[in-house]
């Protein structure tokens, strides 16, 4: 049974009102009295789809959420800064509606000319978006003739704009960004080239347990860094001092260690650490000589021995997937592990894939993005897809081709 998805390039778009579900949930920063986009990568990644629709003579209607306004209008979560950035990026006016549904946006959608771009105000200003309510879906459906799914980072949510709307719009497809995500992530999920090195960082084992479980039968080496490493070290009987470590996480780590041993998967854990007396203490910083962390210290980054060991593990890799930083990289004194590992991965001859979030941010800060084959925009959706889970926003668009007997 083969599963495919309708593609944007297969649709007739001329003179059509095209609703593109984008993921403009981007970080903002204050600049004077206004907010501006501080990391525009998700907007930039959506531009090829937007430009394609414009080139094909379509009328672009963009729908996105921003933050968690809890079903109520909130100026803090307005998409106005996104509209300003988008207008500059496209070199044309982008109309931001006051509301995402109702008489005004519906009227404007019918007045649009070919090549016009309209950005709907935050979809989550209405409770019907996250509830996937039929009434809210019907109000969104009034705005468009064609539906395009191009927000990979939201496909794991069964919301009105990601799952409900494509159910009721006949002409629908995945956008160029979603197509690109699937092009790189599908082979990783189904048949990665080996040797395969899986690198996991971040704070909680529970956040990564699904992907670790799924890949244990497909991977050759697993590298564990970040705060989650302390749960693994605790499970193996090492001292972790005051490092972040909960019993529930330790139990999950034991499960992974047992599974890795049973499958002869090499598990690389930190062999030294950059430590301090407290989370915000950047003065009393030192590097441990071995694996154990003193009782009065907590680990905040991996040390030089660990970096070297990771480098050696990457030497013969054919595939590398990395998700999660090696330490508290937002603080320069604890950033070396993450940035050095980023350089080592960048130098590898392997197919190099990154699972978005903090890892992507670190790679951008290091100026290494061009050395990676693919940096996902998906975050949680990427991990769920790679765990083998069905994503509601993809499921609704599936074309199932049954094998001929």
Secondary structure, 3 states (H helix, E strand, C coil): CEEEECEHHHCCCCCCEEEEECCCCCCEEEECCEEEECCCHHHHHHHHHHHHHHHCCCEEEEECCCCCCCCCCCHHHCCHHHHHHHHHHHCCCEEECCCCCCHHHHHHHHHCCCCCEEECCCHHHCHHHHHCCHHHHHHHHCCCCEEEECCHHHCCCCCHHHHHHHHHCCEEEECHHHHHHHHHHHHHHHHCCCCEEEEECCCCHHHHHHHHHHHCCCCCEEEECCCHHHHHHHHCCCCECCCCCCHHHHHHHHHHHHHHHHCCCEEECCCCEEEECCCCCCCCCEECCCCCECCCCEEEEECHHHHHHHHHHHCCCCEEEEECCCCCCCCHHHCHHHHHHHHHHHHCCCEEEECCHHHHHHHHHCCCHHHCCEECCCCHHHHHHHCCCCCHHHHCCEEEECCCC
